[in-house]
């Protein structure tokens, strides 16, 4: 019987999905030679060529296509076997991977993960951060078990569960025109320096849409890649911004800032995304339940 590893199969699927060894290596966080070595070992184990060069990328040979058709079922069967064995354990001892944005990671997850660690000390939750598109792709490629992202999302065969609504608010430097809690409209930003999240994200698209619906023309002076960087710039008096309320919910998070409601209001919806063929383990079920409870408390 041919001897190969699940890791090699996972890498093979990713190489085929991404179309190159280099792209697969970047997604896995390993070197390109390491990916090449795994593929050579897999071909040696199966005694056939699975991958061929195609322009600047790669594609499966007929044998590779045959193997690719079985990879998903193999991974699913192994996951089901592990899950079945885990049901006989008194404690939840496994690793669950969650992908989410930096804002939710900083302001939403710590309390959830702390409570989860207290109740299930042997449950390990790995967290990866990125924009919505990156997280969705990681879920599709089975590199992340669960994604917590800004909706709506588009992807292949995703199971999507909305869990909470998060309001957007305007922030200014504390004491700026003594405007704390004063309602701000899109027109208020046209005469101020706007500091806003980097273009291409779901959060930025929602903010841009809010301005467009109001007919306001704004040109950001800064586009940092994180909400925390935006808050520091605003705190220094370098401009105004619009951020999710969760980023300034706690007193320590809004220190040095004035927070203002928006008119009309602007909200984003956060949701969980998973592959529909994903077997939900006990650990995943616990994490999903805690996130849903947190979403309900944040939305009320």
N, C-alpha and C positions, 0 to 999 in steps of 0.2 A: 504493500500500500504506500502511495506517495505520502511523504512527510513534509508538511508545510504549516505555517502558523496563521492564526487569525489576523495577526498584525500585518502579515504580508498580503492577505486578501483585502484588508481594509485599505492598505496603501495602493494596491492594484486598482480598486474601485475609484479611489481618489485621482490617481494618475489618468484613468480613462475619463473621469468626469471633468477634470481640469484641462486635459489635453496636453500636458507636458510634465516632465519630472520636476522641473523647477517650480512650477505653480503648486504642485502637490507638496513639495518640500516646504514651501512658504506656508501653506495651510497647516501642515503638521508641526511646523516649528523645528524641523530637522534639516540636515544638509542634503543637497542634491545627490552627492555620492552615496549617502545612506539610503536614499530612495532607490537609486540604481542598483545598489547591492541587494536590497530586498527583492527587487524584480528579477535579478539574475538567479537568486536562490530559489524563487518560486518557479521560474522556468526550468531550472535544473531538477527540482523535485518532481515536476510534472513531465519532464523529458520532452518538452515541446516549446516552440516559440509562441509567446503570447502577445508581444508588442512589436510594432514596426514603426519606423520613422515615416512621417508624412509632412512634407514641407518643413516648417520650423517646429512642428509638434509631433505627437505620436497618436497612433490609433490601434485598436485591437486587431489581431489576426483572426481568422475564423475560429481557431482554438480559443483565443482570448474572448471572443464574443460568447462562446459556449460557457466558459468559466464565469463570465460576467453575469450571465443569466441566472447562475446559481448562487452568487455571492450574497445577495440579499436574504435568500432563504436560509443559507448557512448561518449567517449572523443572527437571524431571527431565532433559529432553532437553538443556538448556543445560549442566547439571552433567555429564552424560555426555560432551558434546562437549569441555568443558574438561579432564575427566579423561583422555579419549583423547589429547588434545594433550600433556598433562603426561607421559604415558608415554614420550614421545620425548625428554624432558629428562634430562640426566645427574644433575642435582641436584633435590631436592625444594624447590620454591618455591611456597608457597601459604599461605593463612591458614585455620586450623582453630579453631573456637570450642568451648570446653568450659565447661559449667555445673556448679557443684558448691557444697557448703556451705562456710561459712567455716572450719570446723575442718580439713577435708581440704585446703582451699586453703592454709592456713598450715603445716600439719604434714606433708602428704603430697606436694603438688605441687612445691615448690621443687626438690627433688633430681631428680625426674622431668624437669622442664622444663629444668633446668640441663644434664643429660646429653643431652637431645634437642637443645638449642641447640648443644652442642659438636659433635655428629655431623651436624646439619643446620642450619647457621647461617642459611639462607635460609627455613627453615620458621618461620612466625609462629603462635603459639598464643595466642589471646585467651581470657581467663578471666572468666566472669561468676559472681557468687555470689548465693545466695538459698536459700530453704528448698526441700525436695523438691518440693512442689506447684508452686512457681514454675518450677523447672528443668524438670520434666516438661512443663509447658505450653509452655515455650520450645522444647523439643524437638519437641513436636507441631506447633507453628506454624512450625517450620523456622528459628527465630531462633538456635538453638544446634545445632551438629552432633552433639555427644555430651554426655550428662549422666552425672555421677558422683554417685549419690544413695544414701540409705539405703533399703534394701528392707524390706518389699514396697512396690510402687507400683501405682497403678491409672491407666490412661489408655487412649486410643484407639490401637489398633494399634501397640503398642510392642514393640521387640525388646529383651529384658532379658538381660544376661549378668552373673551374680554373679562378683565377682573377689576378695573378701577378707572375713574376719571380724575385727571389731574388738571387743576385750573392754572392758567398762566397769569402772571402778575408783572407789573412794571417795577423796576428798581432804580433808585437814584441814590446818590450819596446822602447820608444822614444829614438833615438840616438844609438840604437844597431847597431853597425858597419855602422852607417850612411846609412842605407838601405831603408829609407822611399821611398815608391812607386817603389822600385826595385821588378821586377817580381820574384816570388819564385816557385820552382818546388818541387815535392815530395822528390827528392833527398836532397834538402836543409834541410829537417826536420830529416833526418836519423842521423845527427850529433848533433842535438839539443834536449833539453828536450821538449817533446810534452805535452801540456795541452789541453785536448779535452773534449767535452761534454760527459756525462755519457752514457754508453752502453745501448742499448735497445730503443733508440729514433730514429725517422726518420732522424733527423739531423746527428746523429752519424753514421747511416748506410750509408748516402751519402758520408760522409768524409772517412769512412773506404773503401768504394768502389773506391774512387779517388786514395787512396794509393795503393790498390790492382791492379788497372788497370795499374799503373806505375811500378808495381813490387817492390815497396818500403816496407821494413819491419820496422815498427815503434812500439815502446812500450811506451804508455803514462805513464808519471810519476804522473799525477793527472787527475782525472775525476770528476770535480765538476758537480753539478746538475743544474747550471744556467750559462747563458752567462755572466751575470754581475760578478759572482764569477771568471770566467775564465779571464775576462778583468783585474780584480784586481790582480790576480796572475801574469799575463803577465806584467802588469804595474810595478810590484815589481821586475821584472827581473828574474822571476823563470822559464821562458820557453817561447816557441812560441805556437801559436794556429791558428786555422781556425774557423772563425765565419761568420754568415750572415752579408752582408754589412749593412743592416738596423741597426744593433747593433752599428755601428761606423759611421753612416751617418752624424750626427750633430757634430759640433766642440766640444761641451761639452762631447759627448759620446766617442770621441777618444782622449781626453786629456791624455797625458802621453804615448800615443801609436803611433807606426808607422804602417801604413796600406799598404799592398802589394798585387797587383793582383796575381792570380794564373795562372800557365801555366802547362797543359791545364786548361781552365776555368772550374769552377764548379758552378752550379746553383741549386736552389731548386724551386719548383713550389708550391705556396700556393693556396688553393682553399676553397670554401664554401661547406659544406656538410649539407644536410637536409634529413628528411624523405620525401619520395615522396607523402605521404598522408597528409603532413602538410599543413594546410590552412595558406597561407601567408597573415598576417594582414597588415594594413597600416604601423604600426610601424616597422614590419619586412622588409617591402618593402623599407622603408626609409633607414634603416640600411644597407641592402644589396646594395642599390644604392650607398651609401656613400663609402662603402668598395670597390666596383667595381671601382668607380672614383679614389679612393686613389691608388688602384692597378695599374690603367692605368698610373697615374702620376709617381709612383715609378718605373714602368717598362720602362719608356721613358728616 
